[in-house]
Amino acid sequence: MKAYVEHVGVTVKDIEWDVKFFRDVLGMEITRTREDDEGNWQMVWMKGGLQLIAAPEDWQKGQAHHLGLVVEDFEQARKRMLAAPGVEQVPGKPEKWLRLPDGLTIELFQEVSGAIEQLYHISVK
């Protein structure tokens, strides 16, 4: 048996900021949104397996440690991310580690030939 990551759900403090960041800075597409009728929580799914969750405080117990992203151009992605308000280099870590204003840490990886295509066309036989 084989297992693959289908998605990563991350609780965020300001879902509008995070959606704009991942969509506008990194080019990730929104694939689905959902919220409850009372407006207590909201979820946004991005292409590539990222689920952003804005939820009541009692949901905040299992935050993700970090999010690893494969990017087509490491330097361009890093520069664009650092140009976004509040994004910073993680102190004491290599340049591939960046932190968003809500505390989520992102680890960047440079794509190697065909890696992104392989990532989205995995055979699960």
Stockholm file with secondary structure:
# STOCKHOLM 1.0

chainA/1-125         MKAYVEHVGVTVKDIEWDVKFFRDVLGMEITRTREDDEGNWQMVWMKGGLQLIAAPEDWQKGQAHHLGLVVEDFEQARKRMLAAPGVEQVPGKPEKWLRLPDGLTIELFQEVSGAIEQLYHISVK
#=GR chainA/1-125 SS CCCCCCCEEEECSCHHHHHHIIIIITCCCEEEEEECTTSSCEEEEETTTEEEEECCGGGGGGCCSEEEEEESCHHHHHHHHHHSTTCEECTTSCTTEEECTTSCEEEEEECCTTHHHHHHSCCCC
#=GC SS_cons         CCCCCCCEEEECSCHHHHHHIIIIITCCCEEEEEECTTSSCEEEEETTTEEEEECCGGGGGGCCSEEEEEESCHHHHHHHHHHSTTCEECTTSCTTEEECTTSCEEEEEECCTTHHHHHHSCCCC
//
